[in-house]
């Protein structure tokens, strides 16, 4: 083995210090005030965000787009769910699935598999 001027040193493993626990405390009265405050839920921005992120029934107060109640009820009461078996299934608004498998056509329509 050839002689080398510099010794190969082992890398030092850094020792991680455990972080100290951070605790927050608020008085009981202050906590009750915060929990009872629901003014943020009445804001139009909050209502719009909830409608966008999954609240399927946005409140009529936040609906300022001029849509009638009839148009809201015309929305389908199911959603399409793609399964790993290659078929699509209808998931109803109550969470149950329709047992009929569907195939998605090239034009985007769903047709029962036969």
URPEFEN-V826609 format. One record per pair of residues at least 24 apart in sequence whose ideal C-beta (glycine too) atoms are under 10 Angstrom apart, sorted by the first residue. I is the first residue (numbers start at 1). GAP is how many residues later the second one is. If there is no record, write none. Layout:
BEGIN
i = {I & I}
gap = {GAP & GAP}
END
This chain:
BEGIN
i = {56 & 57 & 80 & 80 & 86 & 87 & 87 & 88}
gap = {37 & 36 & 24 & 30 & 27 & 25 & 26 & 25}
END
